[in-house]
Amino acid sequence: RFVEIGKRDIYGDTKLGLYPFRQNLAFYGVDLGLMSLSHPGAVRELLATVYRLTAEGVLPMPESTHYPLAEAA
């Protein structure tokens, strides 16, 4: 299963190749901004769970890249 939470490909109507789905894969697109308006309690609970599991070390911290403030546009 794959859950897409990015908006660029969804709102850009990006094409998705179907070849990988021969292995019974599932793809879901979720707009968290829209979901936070329609189901704020569910989003709050989901994020709290992710934050807690990350703090407990169950989930890894996401990778991040830091840039000097002088490079900000």
N, C-alpha and C positions, 0 to 999 in steps of 0.2 A: 504494500500500500504506500501511496505517496500523497501527501497533502500539501498543496501549493498555497502558501500564504502571501506570496509576492503578488503585486498588482500589475507590474509592467507587462508580463507576457499575457495575462488574462485580458486586460483592457487594450493591449496592443494587438489582440486577435492573432497571436503567434501560432503558427502551425505546430502540431504535435504528431510525430511519426508514430504509427501504430504497431510497428514491428515488435517492440519489446512486450506488447500485451499478449503475444502468443503464449507467454508463460503465466497467464491468468493474473496479471497485475491489475491494480485499481489506482485510479488517479482522481483526486478530489481537489477542486479549487474553492478556497474559502476566503472571503473578504472580511478580515477581522474588524475593520472599521465599520462596515455595515452590520456585522454581527454584534458589535458592541452597542449599536443603537437598537437593534431588534431583540437581542437577548443579553442585556448587560450583566445579569446575575450569572449566567453560564460562562461568559467571558471572564468575569472576575474570578470565579471558582477555578476555571482552567488555568489562568495565569498564576493564581496563588499556588496551585498544585505544582506547576512547572518551577516556580521560584523556590518552593520548599524542597522539591526533589533535587534541584541544583545545589541548594545550600547544604543538603545532607550528603552530597557527593554521589547520589544515585544517577543523576544525569550530569554529563560533562558540561563545563562552561563553554559557551560558543566561542569559536575563534574570533579574534578581533585584530585589526591593524590600526596602529596609532600613527598619526601624522602631526608634525609641528603646527601650531596655530598659524604660523606665518605662511603655511602652504594652503590655508583655507581660502576658498574663493568668495 
